[in-house]
Amino acid sequence: MNRIDRTFARLRQEGRRGLIPFVTAGFPSAEATRALLPALVRAGADLIELGIPFSDPMADGPTIQRASERALAQGMTLAQVLDLVRDFRRTDADTPVVLMGYANPIEAMGEERFVEAARAAGVDGVLTVDYPPQEAESFAARLHEAGLHPIFLLAPTSKPERADEVARLGGGYVYYVSLTGVTGAGSLDVAEVLARIPALRERTGLPIAVGFGIRDAHTAAEIGAAADAVVIGSRLLEAIEGAAHADEACRRAEEFLRPIRRALDEGVAP
């Protein structure tokens, strides 16, 4: 069984909600990322989304754009991203890792080569922002054959037909974009998100992870009342952005995430 499936099964059994931090590979440095991955687990992460830096991100706000630019300026490549996952797997065989990024680096490596390299490194799922379901048939099939989950986005503007395609092709969980706009945007309408989740759950049958716009423990707990997991990226990257070295980045990340972990656990009755 894929690690993502095991993790959500465990969370359901425990009556808990998942915490999914997002960090950009190579930010603030490759050394910091290598140290951050286990630090996120220590702080209570159930699953990690690891961003593949890309020069022209369409869905990312300024914080993640800056992180990508810094990582690329320091020479981070897709092959090195996979090396970071491989290093992480030497000490952590259980925490799922999902790669999140754009089609260009994957296509430059070659889909078949990428999927095999990701499987060998210990990746569990891939979320490619600019691969809509209707254009990802062959890629999703390759991932499934390798035991990896193709993960797709749904948004407030998504039509029912897209949710049906996500249910048919996807796996692991659905990443529900909580608002229209880029990552880290404000004005999250919690009530609207909570109202939409039941219909999404019925349509896809997959766990629902909510991201974009979740910036603190209170909002995470509110969303956790209905979602299976929350994703926090921009605010976490802001917390570690000015870290002078890897140890400081880890300390800042753990200090930021621990209250969110507590709020999720205390805010949802078993």
Backbone bond lengths (Angstrom), bond angles and torsions (degrees), N, CA, C in turn:
res aa  C-N    CA-C-N  psi(-1)  N-CA   C-N-CA  omega(-1)  CA-C   N-CA-C  phi
1 M - - - 1.472 - - 1.529 109.49 -
2 N 1.312 116.21 137.53 1.455 122.30 176.97 1.532 110.28 -58.95
3 R 1.323 116.34 144.13 1.476 120.44 -179.00 1.525 112.34 -59.11
4 I 1.330 117.64 -32.72 1.470 120.39 178.94 1.521 109.92 -63.58
5 D 1.322 116.73 -45.14 1.458 120.29 179.10 1.529 111.23 -62.47
6 R 1.326 116.36 -42.41 1.469 119.90 178.98 1.518 111.03 -62.62
7 T 1.318 115.73 -39.82 1.468 119.47 -177.81 1.522 111.52 -66.20
8 F 1.325 117.65 -46.24 1.465 119.29 -179.96 1.530 111.33 -69.15
9 A 1.336 117.79 -32.12 1.465 120.00 175.01 1.523 110.28 -64.17
10 R 1.330 116.42 -41.81 1.471 120.05 178.69 1.524 110.68 -65.02
11 L 1.319 116.98 -44.17 1.460 120.33 179.51 1.521 111.61 -60.34
12 R 1.336 116.38 -42.32 1.476 119.56 177.63 1.517 110.68 -61.53
13 Q 1.328 116.27 -43.88 1.458 120.20 -178.92 1.522 111.32 -62.93
14 E 1.332 115.97 -36.06 1.466 120.96 -178.31 1.521 112.81 -86.03
15 G 1.341 117.83 -8.04 1.456 120.66 -177.58 1.504 113.08 68.29
16 R 1.339 116.24 34.65 1.463 121.15 -176.75 1.517 110.40 -118.60
17 R 1.336 115.22 163.75 1.457 121.79 176.18 1.523 109.55 -106.50
18 G 1.320 115.43 146.42 1.451 120.34 -176.29 1.519 112.50 -81.95
19 L 1.325 114.82 146.40 1.463 122.22 173.97 1.523 107.29 -112.14
20 I 1.336 115.98 120.14 1.463 122.11 -177.55 1.527 109.07 -120.84
21 P 1.320 118.51 96.45 1.461 119.97 173.73 1.522 111.27 -79.13
22 F 1.320 115.55 146.08 1.461 122.70 174.35 1.515 108.69 -112.16
23 V 1.322 116.44 130.31 1.468 121.43 171.00 1.523 108.43 -132.04
24 T 1.308 115.97 150.54 1.462 121.71 177.69 1.516 109.31 -87.54
25 A 1.308 116.91 127.67 1.462 120.99 178.74 1.529 109.75 -62.49
26 G 1.330 115.77 128.33 1.460 120.02 -179.34 1.507 114.63 91.97
27 F 1.336 117.20 4.82 1.468 121.07 179.13 1.520 110.08 -121.53
28 P 1.314 119.28 132.37 1.464 125.98 -3.87 1.527 114.05 -72.66
29 S 1.332 117.20 -8.77 1.466 122.56 174.70 1.521 107.08 -161.96
30 A 1.327 115.81 165.10 1.463 119.19 176.64 1.523 110.71 -61.75
31 E 1.331 116.45 -40.35 1.472 120.48 178.97 1.526 110.30 -61.63
32 A 1.336 116.38 -42.20 1.465 119.71 179.90 1.526 110.77 -64.71
33 T 1.334 117.81 -42.24 1.456 119.99 179.11 1.524 111.02 -60.77
34 R 1.323 116.10 -42.54 1.473 120.16 179.73 1.531 110.45 -58.24
35 A 1.324 116.77 -39.16 1.465 120.77 179.13 1.524 111.64 -79.07
36 L 1.326 116.66 -31.07 1.465 120.46 -176.06 1.521 112.96 -67.47
37 L 1.320 118.03 -37.98 1.460 119.22 -174.16 1.527 111.96 -56.80
38 P 1.336 120.31 -51.76 1.468 118.33 175.69 1.519 113.31 -66.86
39 A 1.340 117.51 -28.75 1.468 119.92 178.06 1.525 110.86 -65.28
40 L 1.326 117.26 -36.87 1.466 120.71 177.81 1.523 110.61 -62.89
41 V 1.324 116.25 -38.84 1.467 120.37 178.19 1.523 110.05 -66.42
42 R 1.323 116.82 -42.34 1.473 119.80 177.92 1.523 111.50 -59.53
43 A 1.330 115.90 -33.12 1.466 120.40 -178.30 1.518 112.98 -81.32
44 G 1.342 117.28 -5.09 1.454 119.46 175.42 1.505 115.77 115.12
45 A 1.333 118.80 10.02 1.462 120.42 178.10 1.527 110.41 -65.97
46 D 1.319 115.86 136.77 1.460 121.57 175.21 1.518 111.67 -95.36
47 L 1.305 116.39 -25.93 1.456 123.87 -178.24 1.514 106.26 -153.33
48 I 1.320 118.23 148.74 1.460 122.20 -178.98 1.520 109.44 -120.00
49 E 1.326 115.74 130.30 1.455 120.59 168.31 1.524 108.17 -98.79
50 L 1.313 115.42 123.37 1.460 121.90 -178.00 1.519 108.67 -111.03
51 G 1.327 115.91 115.36 1.452 120.64 -175.80 1.514 112.35 -78.37
52 I 1.327 115.94 133.82 1.461 122.14 172.54 1.530 106.73 -87.02
53 P 1.326 119.14 114.54 1.465 119.20 -176.98 1.522 112.01 -61.94
54 F 1.329 115.43 140.39 1.455 121.45 -177.44 1.521 108.50 -144.33
55 S 1.314 116.01 145.66 1.468 120.92 -171.92 1.521 113.48 -76.42
56 D 1.330 118.40 -23.91 1.466 120.55 -174.72 1.528 111.77 -130.51
57 P 1.326 118.17 62.61 1.466 120.20 -177.70 1.522 111.13 -73.09
58 M 1.336 116.53 132.29 1.465 120.03 -176.46 1.522 112.84 -94.12
59 A 1.339 117.49 -21.96 1.461 119.49 -174.16 1.524 112.57 -108.73
60 D 1.330 116.92 -1.71 1.460 120.07 -173.01 1.517 111.69 -98.99
61 G 1.329 115.18 137.61 1.445 121.02 177.06 1.521 111.62 -76.92
62 P 1.335 117.03 -175.77 1.473 120.50 -173.05 1.521 114.60 -61.55
63 T 1.329 117.65 -32.77 1.463 119.25 -178.35 1.523 111.29 -65.23
64 I 1.330 116.83 -48.82 1.465 119.46 -179.36 1.523 110.28 -72.00
65 Q 1.326 118.44 -31.52 1.460 120.15 174.43 1.524 110.61 -60.98
66 R 1.324 117.21 -45.64 1.467 119.81 178.65 1.520 111.32 -61.77
67 A 1.343 115.99 -40.42 1.458 119.87 179.47 1.527 110.79 -62.45
68 S 1.324 116.75 -43.28 1.462 120.52 178.63 1.524 111.03 -63.69
69 E 1.323 116.65 -44.95 1.467 120.26 -179.97 1.523 111.11 -60.21
70 R 1.321 116.64 -42.69 1.465 120.04 179.80 1.521 110.86 -66.26
71 A 1.321 116.76 -42.43 1.464 120.17 -179.94 1.530 110.76 -64.00
72 L 1.332 116.72 -43.75 1.459 120.09 179.40 1.526 111.41 -65.77
73 A 1.329 116.90 -37.67 1.462 120.40 179.24 1.523 111.41 -63.61
74 Q 1.335 116.04 -26.99 1.463 120.06 178.40 1.532 112.12 -91.42
75 G 1.342 116.22 6.56 1.452 120.30 172.10 1.513 116.04 91.48
76 M 1.346 118.48 14.73 1.458 120.06 -179.30 1.527 110.51 -66.69
77 T 1.320 116.29 131.43 1.462 123.28 179.12 1.522 109.54 -122.50
78 L 1.328 116.30 168.88 1.450 120.30 177.49 1.528 110.50 -62.73
79 A 1.315 117.86 -39.64 1.466 120.78 177.77 1.524 110.82 -60.36
80 Q 1.319 117.26 -38.69 1.467 120.69 178.63 1.525 111.42 -71.48
81 V 1.334 117.14 -32.91 1.465 119.90 174.25 1.526 109.76 -59.02
82 L 1.315 116.18 -45.45 1.464 120.39 178.71 1.529 111.07 -64.53
83 D 1.318 117.24 -34.79 1.467 120.22 175.87 1.527 111.10 -62.48
84 L 1.345 116.72 -37.47 1.467 120.17 178.12 1.527 111.00 -63.15
85 V 1.334 116.15 -40.80 1.469 119.53 177.61 1.523 109.77 -65.42
86 R 1.317 116.58 -42.37 1.479 120.64 179.91 1.534 110.37 -60.55
87 D 1.322 116.60 -42.02 1.467 120.23 177.66 1.527 110.80 -63.16
88 F 1.320 116.64 -42.89 1.465 121.42 179.51 1.515 111.10 -60.23
89 R 1.313 117.19 -39.23 1.460 121.78 -177.84 1.532 112.82 -67.27
90 R 1.317 117.94 -17.32 1.463 119.46 178.08 1.531 111.58 -67.06
91 T 1.345 116.44 -25.83 1.463 119.71 -178.51 1.524 113.24 -119.21
92 D 1.320 117.88 -10.11 1.466 121.04 -178.94 1.522 108.56 -138.07
93 A 1.315 116.00 106.16 1.458 121.13 -178.88 1.518 112.63 -94.86
94 D 1.352 117.97 -2.06 1.464 120.77 -169.03 1.519 115.68 -114.12
95 T 1.325 118.75 -35.07 1.462 120.80 -173.72 1.523 110.53 -73.84
96 P 1.329 118.25 122.65 1.464 119.99 -179.84 1.527 111.62 -65.84
97 V 1.319 115.04 145.83 1.463 122.54 174.82 1.516 108.39 -125.15
98 V 1.325 115.58 125.03 1.463 122.35 176.33 1.519 108.27 -112.37
99 L 1.315 117.15 128.05 1.460 121.23 173.81 1.518 108.61 -85.06
100 M 1.332 116.16 132.18 1.462 121.52 -179.03 1.515 108.39 -124.70
101 G 1.327 115.96 126.36 1.455 118.26 -179.49 1.512 111.90 -175.12
102 Y 1.335 115.51 -149.13 1.452 122.46 -173.28 1.529 110.21 -123.49
103 A 1.316 114.73 164.28 1.461 120.20 -171.82 1.519 113.35 -67.42
104 N 1.323 118.36 -33.48 1.458 120.86 -170.88 1.525 114.14 -55.15
105 P 1.342 119.93 -51.41 1.470 118.36 179.48 1.525 113.17 -62.61
106 I 1.337 117.00 -34.31 1.461 120.64 179.52 1.520 110.26 -68.05
107 E 1.324 115.99 -44.57 1.454 119.34 -179.57 1.519 111.41 -68.63
108 A 1.340 117.22 -32.10 1.466 119.91 177.23 1.531 110.70 -64.97
109 M 1.328 116.95 -37.32 1.460 120.69 176.56 1.526 110.73 -75.49
110 G 1.327 116.33 -31.55 1.461 122.10 -174.39 1.510 109.10 102.87
111 E 1.331 116.45 126.61 1.465 120.54 -174.24 1.523 112.11 -55.26
112 E 1.318 116.84 -48.98 1.463 120.30 -175.93 1.519 111.31 -62.80
113 R 1.332 115.62 -45.62 1.469 119.72 179.20 1.526 110.84 -63.98
114 F 1.335 116.62 -41.86 1.460 120.35 179.74 1.523 111.62 -61.03
115 V 1.315 116.76 -48.02 1.468 120.31 -176.93 1.520 110.50 -60.96
116 E 1.312 117.26 -44.25 1.462 120.05 179.69 1.532 110.77 -65.63
117 A 1.337 117.15 -40.96 1.468 120.36 179.62 1.528 110.81 -66.53
118 A 1.336 117.14 -38.89 1.458 120.81 178.55 1.521 110.72 -65.28
119 R 1.331 116.28 -43.61 1.472 119.91 177.91 1.530 110.29 -60.63
120 A 1.320 116.97 -45.76 1.459 120.67 -177.86 1.524 111.78 -65.36
121 A 1.327 117.26 -31.90 1.464 120.79 -178.78 1.524 112.55 -76.00
122 G 1.346 116.80 -23.09 1.459 119.74 -178.62 1.507 114.24 106.84
123 V 1.331 117.00 20.76 1.465 121.71 175.05 1.528 109.00 -74.40
124 D 1.333 116.18 148.18 1.466 121.20 -178.17 1.513 114.17 -111.85
125 G 1.320 117.37 -22.77 1.454 120.93 -179.04 1.510 110.38 -159.57
126 V 1.327 115.81 161.34 1.460 121.84 -179.70 1.518 108.76 -135.94
127 L 1.322 116.27 126.92 1.457 122.44 175.38 1.525 106.92 -115.57
128 T 1.327 115.23 110.89 1.458 120.99 -179.91 1.517 107.92 -107.44
129 V 1.328 116.17 109.09 1.462 122.13 -168.49 1.526 111.88 -57.47
130 D 1.339 117.70 -40.88 1.456 120.37 -174.29 1.518 112.92 -100.06
131 Y 1.335 117.50 22.62 1.464 122.37 168.77 1.526 108.10 -106.82
132 P 1.331 119.12 90.60 1.461 118.93 174.09 1.521 109.42 -67.28
133 P 1.323 117.66 156.47 1.470 119.99 -175.83 1.520 113.75 -52.89
134 Q 1.330 116.65 -40.92 1.463 119.14 -174.91 1.530 112.57 -68.59
135 E 1.341 117.80 -12.95 1.461 120.98 178.27 1.524 112.13 -111.81
136 A 1.318 116.84 10.80 1.466 119.67 -173.07 1.524 113.35 -121.33
137 E 1.308 117.30 20.14 1.466 120.51 -176.59 1.528 111.76 -55.99
138 S 1.327 117.16 -54.27 1.467 119.93 -174.87 1.523 111.01 -69.13
139 F 1.338 117.02 -38.64 1.464 120.67 -179.97 1.524 110.49 -65.47
140 A 1.338 116.35 -44.41 1.462 120.29 178.69 1.521 110.57 -62.14
141 A 1.324 116.81 -40.06 1.467 120.14 179.45 1.528 110.83 -63.38
142 R 1.326 116.99 -42.07 1.466 120.48 177.98 1.529 110.99 -61.64
143 L 1.320 115.93 -43.39 1.464 119.33 179.47 1.527 110.68 -62.58
144 H 1.319 116.78 -47.76 1.466 120.12 179.58 1.528 111.18 -57.99
145 E 1.330 116.52 -43.31 1.463 120.44 -179.59 1.527 111.77 -61.76
146 A 1.332 116.41 -31.00 1.465 121.08 -179.95 1.525 112.47 -87.29
147 G 1.335 117.55 -1.37 1.457 120.98 -179.31 1.512 113.90 84.35
148 L 1.333 116.96 15.48 1.460 122.23 178.17 1.529 108.98 -104.95
149 H 1.328 116.06 153.50 1.458 120.15 -179.77 1.529 111.04 -98.27
150 P 1.335 118.11 128.11 1.467 120.21 166.51 1.526 108.43 -80.26
151 I 1.313 115.92 125.78 1.468 121.30 -175.76 1.522 108.00 -114.40
152 F 1.325 116.05 135.93 1.464 120.82 -174.82 1.531 110.68 -122.59
153 L 1.329 112.96 158.27 1.455 121.54 177.04 1.525 110.48 -92.90
154 L 1.324 115.56 142.70 1.455 122.62 164.94 1.522 107.32 -127.04
155 A 1.311 116.27 146.87 1.461 121.93 -175.47 1.519 110.42 -130.08
156 P 1.331 117.88 169.39 1.471 119.85 177.08 1.525 112.72 -56.99
157 T 1.330 116.99 -25.32 1.462 120.79 -178.69 1.528 113.03 -91.80
158 S 1.332 118.34 -1.02 1.462 120.87 -177.14 1.528 111.15 -67.11
159 K 1.320 116.07 135.97 1.463 121.93 176.55 1.528 109.93 -78.57
160 P 1.320 118.02 156.13 1.467 120.42 176.92 1.525 113.42 -54.36
161 E 1.338 116.08 -33.76 1.463 119.67 -179.56 1.524 111.48 -62.73
162 R 1.332 117.18 -35.87 1.466 119.69 178.29 1.527 110.16 -68.15
163 A 1.317 117.26 -40.85 1.463 120.13 176.82 1.522 110.70 -60.33
164 D 1.313 117.16 -38.02 1.466 120.61 178.11 1.530 110.92 -64.78
165 E 1.333 116.85 -40.50 1.460 120.97 178.38 1.528 110.99 -66.62
166 V 1.324 116.22 -39.59 1.469 120.32 176.75 1.526 110.08 -61.66
167 A 1.311 116.32 -42.28 1.467 120.07 178.71 1.523 111.25 -62.96
168 R 1.331 116.69 -36.09 1.465 121.16 -177.38 1.522 112.04 -74.83
169 L 1.338 116.91 -41.33 1.456 120.73 -172.43 1.521 113.82 -100.03
170 G 1.331 117.27 -26.72 1.456 120.27 -170.57 1.509 113.84 -84.35
171 G 1.315 114.45 177.59 1.454 122.26 177.42 1.511 110.14 -160.71
172 G 1.316 116.63 171.00 1.461 120.81 175.90 1.509 113.36 81.21
173 Y 1.326 115.92 -74.68 1.461 122.45 176.89 1.517 108.46 -165.17
174 V 1.309 115.79 165.36 1.454 122.79 172.12 1.517 107.70 -99.99
175 Y 1.329 116.28 131.95 1.463 120.62 174.13 1.522 106.58 -92.31
176 Y 1.351 116.16 108.45 1.458 120.58 179.89 1.521 109.43 -93.35
177 V 1.329 115.28 118.16 1.463 122.30 177.96 1.524 107.36 -77.46
178 S 1.314 116.41 115.38 1.461 120.48 -167.56 1.519 114.38 -75.08
179 L 1.337 117.17 -11.56 1.457 119.80 -179.32 1.513 109.03 -153.43
180 T 1.312 116.13 161.24 1.457 120.20 174.66 1.523 107.75 -82.42
181 G 1.318 116.39 130.79 1.452 121.02 -176.35 1.512 109.93 135.11
182 V 1.328 116.31 -166.63 1.458 121.60 -176.22 1.519 110.27 -97.62
183 T 1.322 115.81 170.51 1.452 121.19 178.62 1.520 110.51 -58.36
184 G 1.344 115.16 143.96 1.453 119.78 176.74 1.511 114.46 82.13
185 A 1.329 117.71 -1.49 1.459 119.90 179.96 1.520 110.63 -66.50
186 G 1.328 115.88 157.73 1.456 120.13 -178.86 1.517 111.77 -94.44
187 S 1.333 115.60 -160.48 1.465 123.07 174.63 1.514 112.81 59.79
188 L 1.320 116.65 44.16 1.455 120.65 177.17 1.524 109.23 -75.51
189 D 1.335 115.91 124.23 1.458 121.78 177.48 1.528 107.91 -94.54
190 V 1.323 116.41 95.41 1.458 121.29 -174.50 1.523 110.96 -61.49
191 A 1.324 117.31 -43.16 1.463 120.73 -178.27 1.527 111.36 -59.89
192 E 1.325 116.78 -40.31 1.464 120.14 179.31 1.524 110.76 -65.67
193 V 1.338 116.95 -41.79 1.468 120.25 178.74 1.525 110.15 -61.50
194 L 1.327 115.83 -47.40 1.463 119.87 -178.57 1.529 111.34 -61.47
195 A 1.319 116.84 -34.43 1.465 120.49 -179.10 1.526 111.78 -70.93
196 R 1.333 117.64 -28.41 1.463 120.63 -175.84 1.531 113.41 -85.71
197 I 1.309 117.37 -24.52 1.465 120.29 -171.75 1.524 113.17 -61.97
198 P 1.345 120.87 -44.27 1.474 118.82 -178.76 1.516 113.94 -56.75
199 A 1.338 117.71 -41.12 1.463 120.62 179.42 1.527 110.80 -66.30
200 L 1.339 117.01 -39.41 1.464 120.26 177.37 1.520 110.62 -62.74
201 R 1.310 115.48 -42.19 1.466 120.20 -178.76 1.532 110.93 -62.51
202 E 1.312 115.81 -42.72 1.467 119.43 179.06 1.531 111.51 -66.01
203 R 1.317 116.26 -35.30 1.464 120.38 -174.42 1.526 111.33 -76.46
204 T 1.327 117.97 -36.54 1.461 119.72 -173.10 1.519 113.48 -103.92
205 G 1.318 117.58 -32.19 1.460 120.39 -175.79 1.513 114.01 74.38
206 L 1.330 117.57 1.03 1.463 121.93 -179.68 1.524 110.35 -98.68
207 P 1.348 118.00 155.80 1.462 119.82 171.85 1.529 110.65 -56.99
208 I 1.315 115.76 148.60 1.464 121.83 -178.55 1.528 108.91 -110.68
209 A 1.337 115.76 119.73 1.463 121.51 172.78 1.525 107.82 -108.95
210 V 1.310 117.14 130.16 1.459 121.80 -175.55 1.522 109.40 -107.30
211 G 1.331 116.10 130.49 1.453 121.54 177.80 1.510 111.63 -139.62
212 F 1.325 116.42 -175.98 1.473 125.74 -174.60 1.531 108.26 72.51
213 G 1.290 118.48 113.38 1.460 121.51 171.99 1.511 115.91 91.00
214 I 1.341 119.10 -3.05 1.472 120.59 177.14 1.520 107.78 -89.67
215 R 1.335 115.80 117.30 1.456 119.24 -168.63 1.527 114.05 -125.96
216 D 1.337 118.11 -5.49 1.461 118.13 -176.32 1.526 110.25 -153.76
217 A 1.324 115.15 172.79 1.458 121.15 -175.81 1.522 111.78 -65.30
218 H 1.316 117.69 -39.55 1.465 120.67 -177.12 1.530 110.76 -62.61
219 T 1.331 116.20 -48.87 1.465 119.55 -179.48 1.524 110.71 -65.40
220 A 1.330 116.88 -39.11 1.466 119.94 178.29 1.520 110.98 -59.24
221 A 1.334 116.88 -42.95 1.461 120.50 179.90 1.523 110.95 -66.87
222 E 1.347 117.33 -38.43 1.465 119.92 177.92 1.529 110.73 -62.29
223 I 1.324 116.36 -46.50 1.468 120.49 179.66 1.528 110.23 -66.18
224 G 1.322 115.78 -37.07 1.461 120.82 -179.52 1.510 113.47 -63.77
225 A 1.330 117.76 -15.39 1.464 120.35 177.37 1.522 111.66 -63.63
226 A 1.350 117.03 -24.08 1.463 119.97 -178.32 1.521 112.99 -124.88
227 A 1.334 117.55 -31.16 1.468 120.76 -177.26 1.525 110.49 -82.39
228 D 1.326 115.70 163.20 1.461 120.85 175.34 1.526 111.92 -84.85
229 A 1.345 116.23 -22.41 1.465 120.38 -179.42 1.516 109.08 -161.05
230 V 1.326 115.58 159.20 1.460 121.26 173.63 1.519 108.29 -120.63
231 V 1.338 114.45 145.54 1.464 121.58 178.94 1.518 108.10 -112.73
232 I 1.323 116.68 129.73 1.465 120.99 179.36 1.519 108.08 -128.14
233 G 1.344 116.03 120.12 1.449 120.18 -177.64 1.508 113.99 -125.83
234 S 1.327 117.46 -64.84 1.463 120.58 -172.66 1.527 112.49 -57.94
235 R 1.316 116.10 -46.13 1.469 118.78 -177.74 1.529 111.17 -66.31
236 L 1.318 117.91 -34.76 1.463 121.14 176.31 1.519 110.33 -65.97
237 L 1.332 117.27 -43.63 1.460 119.78 178.53 1.527 111.35 -63.96
238 E 1.327 116.67 -36.62 1.466 119.56 175.48 1.523 110.89 -60.77
239 A 1.324 116.02 -37.90 1.470 120.14 -178.53 1.522 112.25 -65.43
240 I 1.335 117.01 -32.96 1.467 119.14 -176.26 1.525 112.86 -101.54
241 E 1.328 117.09 -2.57 1.459 120.68 -170.56 1.519 113.62 -57.47
242 G 1.313 118.20 -41.04 1.457 120.23 -176.04 1.510 114.92 -93.86
243 A 1.338 117.22 11.17 1.467 120.21 -177.57 1.526 110.53 -63.66
244 A 1.332 114.66 134.93 1.466 119.98 -176.40 1.519 112.41 -80.04
245 H 1.338 117.00 -22.72 1.467 120.02 -178.20 1.525 108.73 -156.33
246 A 1.320 115.83 173.90 1.467 121.25 -173.56 1.521 112.13 -61.62
247 D 1.319 117.77 -41.92 1.467 119.87 -178.70 1.523 111.60 -61.71
248 E 1.327 116.27 -39.45 1.466 119.35 179.41 1.531 110.45 -68.87
249 A 1.331 117.09 -39.04 1.463 120.00 177.27 1.521 110.37 -60.17
250 C 1.323 117.18 -42.72 1.465 121.01 179.02 1.516 111.03 -64.84
251 R 1.317 117.35 -43.62 1.466 120.07 179.66 1.523 110.66 -61.13
252 R 1.322 116.72 -45.73 1.468 120.21 -179.86 1.533 111.17 -63.30
253 A 1.318 116.54 -42.04 1.464 120.02 -179.89 1.524 111.00 -62.79
254 E 1.319 117.04 -45.18 1.465 120.46 -178.91 1.517 110.80 -66.12
255 E 1.327 117.71 -40.86 1.464 120.68 179.15 1.525 110.97 -64.32
256 F 1.324 117.43 -34.36 1.459 120.58 179.04 1.525 111.75 -73.85
257 L 1.327 117.26 -42.27 1.463 120.47 -172.46 1.523 114.12 -79.96
258 R 1.325 118.82 -31.13 1.466 119.62 -174.00 1.525 113.49 -59.42
259 P 1.342 119.70 -43.31 1.474 118.18 176.64 1.524 112.93 -63.43
260 I 1.322 117.85 -31.50 1.460 121.12 178.10 1.530 109.73 -69.36
261 R 1.333 116.11 -41.09 1.465 119.86 176.24 1.529 110.39 -59.80
262 R 1.316 116.62 -44.71 1.469 119.86 179.28 1.521 111.23 -62.93
263 A 1.326 116.00 -43.87 1.461 119.80 -177.89 1.528 111.03 -63.51
264 L 1.311 117.67 -39.76 1.463 120.51 177.07 1.516 111.37 -63.09
265 D 1.332 116.43 -42.73 1.458 120.55 -178.03 1.528 112.50 -71.11
266 E 1.321 116.38 -36.07 1.465 119.76 -178.01 1.522 112.12 -84.02
267 G 1.345 115.92 -23.55 1.465 119.56 -173.67 1.519 114.17 -87.87
268 V 1.336 117.20 -8.01 1.457 120.64 -179.40 1.509 109.76 -121.81
269 A 1.315 116.09 119.84 1.469 119.28 -179.74 1.513 110.19 -73.14
270 P 1.356 117.25 137.74 1.460 118.16 178.14 1.523 112.18 -65.22
